[in-house]
Amino acid sequence: MKRIRVALTLVLLGLPAAGCGAAARDTGFTPADPPAATATSDAPGAPGASSAPAAPPSSPAATSAARPGRKPPTGTAEVEVERDLDESPIVTGARFAEHDGFDRVVIDVKGALPGYTVRWVPKLVQEGSGDPIDATGGAYLEVRMRPAVAHGDSGKPTWTGGPIFQAGLGNVQNVVKTGDFEGVVGVGIVLDHRAGFRVTEQRNPNRLVVDVAH
């Protein structure tokens, strides 16, 4: 059984009925294009939902236009979702792309979607040690997924490369693997400047999507 908590108000639309309960804290849920399930809204002060196409799996970075009518995100509030899972999902990588008015970061997951927080932080630090990460920008978004791992049973990493992946998009400058420690996988998004963002859950295959306005 899993439970979901996203900041402020609860409205559940279009989520798969997989025998699970959900509770949310935010300005609400909004429907995404099938098969995506959205965990936020575009109300001012809170993140929103998006279903515009991400970068193709064959390329870590790409440029494309957003779907007609898809607006850049405007919310800036922290997003938090909690899930109780019997088995930790495996993070296999991150991709990024520039769209019309916003940048998109896609975190690929094998297994169920984990719980997560997405929030502003003054700087990026390494999970576990707390050591600062040498990736300088004008603003920083931190994504922490729990429970989650980025390695297999043998300890071999499932998300290779990095830890700093250069993006150079409209606002997203770098995507950083901040750690894989005690059931928490961290991803940092280095921005040129603070701007609105939204978080979307997409499935088949499972992935967590963070859009940041230019």
Disulfide bonds with the S-S distance in Angstrom:
none
